[in-house]
Amino acid sequence: MQPQAPAASPHEPAPPTPIVLPIVQPGECSCEPAPPVCHVSKLAVREDHAGPIGMTLFDVTSLYGTDILSELQTEQVQMALVSETSFMCLDDRVEEPSLGTPGGDLGEFVLALSSYLQERGQGRIDGPNFTQSEVDSIFEEYLESLPASRPLVHCTDDASLRHLQDELPVEDLDLRRPPDHAKELGLLQKLTEVNNHGDSHVRLMLDKPEWFQLQENLVPMVLTSYYTNLWRQYQDSSSPLYTIPKLRLNILSGHRDPKAFFEVSSGGFCHKQGLAPLLTPRHRGNEKSVLVSHLDAVSLRRQEHAAFFRTIANLGPRKIDVERLHQRLDRHGWLALETTGSQMASGLPFYTLMYS
C-alpha cells in the first residue's frame, strides 16, 4: 500500500510569521531613524569544482543570476532570520524555500549533543555510554527552549515509509499518529534502523557512526526521543506539545536526482544581522534540482546550541566554555558536511553563491 499523507491537524507547527516593517505614510515623520535593512540585489557565483554531469556555470547564472539580479531572480530568494527559521535536511527533493544542513535540525541536535558529551569526556567512541533517560531529558529541555515558530525538523521519505510498512507489517501507516498495534509490533525499534530512514545523513550516521565520531547508540537514542515526543504531540492531549507543537516530520516524495551542490551565504552586512537567504532545492516542473547547504547560517545555530549546552552543564560540577564548544561544533559540522556531501554529491559540480 502507498503511505497516505495525513490530514491537516491543529497540532501541526505553525508556519513562521513574516517580519513586517512599519510603513511611514508620505508627510509623516518617523521619530527615530530607521534601522539599516538588508536588501539583496547582487549574487556572486563561483564554480569551486566542475563535474562530468549536472549544471554548468552558465546554467546556474541563467537561473539564479550573477552580479545585479533581475526582478524575477530577486524574487527567487527570501531573506530570513536564522534565529526564527528551521533547518531543512540536505536533499534535492525539498520543495520549499529553506535553509539546509545535513540531517536538518535533528542532525544538528545530534552533532551538538555528541560534541557536548565529548567536552564532558563522555562522547568518545570507546567512552562510557549515555543513557536513554539522559538523552530524553536533554531533548525535552531543548524542545522547551525552542520558539513555537521554529519547529525541530526531521526528514524521511515515502520509499522508507513503504519499507517500514512492509517490515511491520502495517498498512497506511501514519508516522505522526501510529496506531497502538503498530507500536506493539516494534515500530519505535524499527525507526532506529538504517533502511527505515529516508534522510541520507541520518542513514549514514546510523550505518557508519565512526565516520562522524559518534557513539554507536547515540543516534538511535535521539531518534527514540524524537518519535516518542512526536507521538505525544499528535496523540497525547496532556502533553504541552499537543497544545504548542515543536516538532515537524517532513516526508519527501520521489527520487533523488541533484544536478549540483550549492553552498549558500549572505554578505557580511546581512550575516551580521542574523539573516540568510532561503533557496528552494526543487521547483516543480524544473528538472534541475540541487543540494543546498548553508554553512555560514548554521554556524549561528551552533552558537545557540553551545549556549544551551552551557546551561545544561551549569547544572553539574563540570562547566564548559561556550566559544570552545561552538568551535568544536563548527569543526564537527564541517566533517559531517564533507562526509555526507561526498556520498550524496559524488561527481556533481560545486558552486558557492554569495548574496549581497
Disulfide bonds with the S-S distance in Angstrom:
Cys38-Cys270 1.83
Cys89-Cys155 2.22
